[in-house]
Amino acid sequence: MTGPAIEIDGLSKRFGDVTAVDSVDLTVESGEIFGFLGPNGAGKSTTINLLLDFVRPTSGSASMLGLDVSKDRETLHSRIGVVPENYGLYDRLSGRRHVELAAKLKDADDDPDELLDRVGLSQEDANRAAGDYSTGMSQRLALAMALVGAPDLLILDEPTSGLDPNGARELRDIIRAENDRGVTVFFSSHILEQVEAVADRVGIMNEGELVAIDSIGRLRRQLDTGAQVILDVDRKLERNLGDIPNVRDIDVDDETVRGTCVEPAAKLRFIDRVRELTTVTDVRIEESSLEDLFASYTGEDTTDSQTETVVPGGVA
Ligand SMILES: Nc1ncnc2c1ncn2[C@@H]1O[C@H](COP(=O)(O)OP(=O)(O)OP(=O)(O)O)[C@@H](O)[C@H]1O
């Protein structure tokens, strides 16, 4: 497929006084894995509901696979796969029966067992009632149902919510494998690591507005957050390092020297300067994480969800 998979043009949706989506313009190219990020209430689900024509826009328009989301709804829905935020499963029906029903609805002739296998559900799982499934198994089943009819585009609303890190990683691997088969993937999340690990590009929503859109690498560079370089040293520096171009927030203690380097060459200058004054025994470089980026765009404090990331200085 060529041409954009999703094109959103000046899309807005107001619910009474609340502007859930505010003049959003966005293009997702075919073949991309696009991460749609934002804190709770940012407008992600409303945007997805507009794309699926579940709600009508106050203004603006959107198309997917070259088809208008409202005018060509039926055709479009037969060519896309969707895992909505609150998908419902039938407790008493087996996994296989779910996929069979999805195939019937889409008039597709997929082999349910092949799809279940692709999402990592065994024959045994397929025979069990969905009411006995764990969250991870339910998410996989919902994805298998979305894969019915070999969609060109997958739209996933919070596909990893409720999963433990292992489950989320496995689901990401499945998403990546489907993308390798040529499927464009658009998925929303407020779990930043999920997106960072798999997305080619991200869009960040905040209070209805799309406040950033780019690759994670470029967003980092735009924000000028830099990388923290941590040098283990065998003795404390006796002299001041002085000014090093594009290195800031230098911090020296008995065992380490740290500095935030805002461009690649600054890392080498920093290391060279320290080596003139002492012996460097180890070097670690910590890039700013998507958490930092997210915080700077949404004004959110993400420290609770941070695990091992060092926040470089200068991030708002
Ligand atoms: N049907 C509705 N009626 C009134 N307000 C709504 C409706 N749907 C969404 N909103 C409001 O629109 C805003 C955006 O909500 P939305 O669900 O799109 O955000 P979200 O980014 O998907 O959040 P979450 O991650 O919590 O699902 C919120 O303020 C929400 O309360």
The ligand as an SDF file (V2000), in Angstrom:
LIG
                    3D

 31 33  0  0  0  0  0  0  0  0999 V2000
  -18.8980   11.2150   25.5670 N   0  0  0  0  0  0  0  0  0  0  0  0
  -18.3030   12.1910   26.2530 C   0  0  0  0  0  0  0  0  0  0  0  0
  -19.0200   13.1570   26.8490 N   0  0  0  0  0  0  0  0  0  0  0  0
  -18.4330   14.1550   27.5330 C   0  0  0  0  0  0  0  0  0  0  0  0
  -17.0900   14.2940   27.6700 N   0  0  0  0  0  0  0  0  0  0  0  0
  -16.3180   13.3640   27.1050 C   0  0  0  0  0  0  0  0  0  0  0  0
  -16.8720   12.2610   26.3630 C   0  0  0  0  0  0  0  0  0  0  0  0
  -15.8360   11.5010   25.9010 N   0  0  0  0  0  0  0  0  0  0  0  0
  -14.7050   12.0890   26.3360 C   0  0  0  0  0  0  0  0  0  0  0  0
  -14.9900   13.1970   27.0520 N   0  0  0  0  0  0  0  0  0  0  0  0
  -14.0060   14.1110   27.6690 C   0  0  0  0  0  0  0  0  0  0  0  0
  -13.0680   14.4460   26.6710 O   0  0  0  0  0  0  0  0  0  0  0  0
  -11.7520   14.5190   27.2140 C   0  0  0  0  0  0  0  0  0  0  0  0
  -10.8380   13.5660   26.4640 C   0  0  0  0  0  0  0  0  0  0  0  0
  -11.1850   12.2230   26.8120 O   0  0  0  0  0  0  0  0  0  0  0  0
  -10.5310   10.9400   26.1230 P   0  0  0  0  0  0  0  0  0  0  0  0
  -11.2270    9.7430   26.6850 O   0  0  0  0  0  0  0  0  0  0  0  0
  -10.5240   11.1200   24.6680 O   0  0  0  0  0  0  0  0  0  0  0  0
   -9.0510   11.0090   26.6450 O   0  0  0  0  0  0  0  0  0  0  0  0
   -7.9370    9.8860   26.6350 P   0  0  0  0  0  0  0  0  0  0  0  0
   -6.6750   10.5730   26.2820 O   0  0  0  0  0  0  0  0  0  0  0  0
   -8.3520    8.7460   25.8080 O   0  0  0  0  0  0  0  0  0  0  0  0
   -7.8980    9.4520   28.1400 O   0  0  0  0  0  0  0  0  0  0  0  0
   -7.7340    7.9830   28.7870 P   0  0  0  0  0  0  0  0  0  0  0  0
   -6.2970    7.6270   28.6280 O   0  0  0  0  0  0  0  0  0  0  0  0
   -8.1220    8.2350   30.2030 O   0  0  0  0  0  0  0  0  0  0  0  0
   -8.6740    7.0680   28.0580 O   0  0  0  0  0  0  0  0  0  0  0  0
  -11.8890   14.2210   28.6900 C   0  0  0  0  0  0  0  0  0  0  0  0
  -11.9900   15.4590   29.3680 O   0  0  0  0  0  0  0  0  0  0  0  0
  -13.1850   13.4500   28.7660 C   0  0  0  0  0  0  0  0  0  0  0  0
  -13.7990   13.6250   30.0220 O   0  0  0  0  0  0  0  0  0  0  0  0
  1  2  1  0
  2  3  1  0
  2  7  2  0
  3  4  2  0
  4  5  1  0
  5  6  2  0
  6  7  1  0
  6 10  1  0
  7  8  1  0
  8  9  2  0
  9 10  1  0
 10 11  1  0
 11 12  1  0
 11 30  1  0
 12 13  1  0
 13 14  1  0
 13 28  1  0
 14 15  1  0
 15 16  1  0
 16 17  2  0
 16 18  1  0
 16 19  1  0
 19 20  1  0
 20 21  2  0
 20 22  1  0
 20 23  1  0
 23 24  1  0
 24 25  2  0
 24 26  1  0
 24 27  1  0
 28 29  1  0
 28 30  1  0
 30 31  1  0
M  END
$$$$
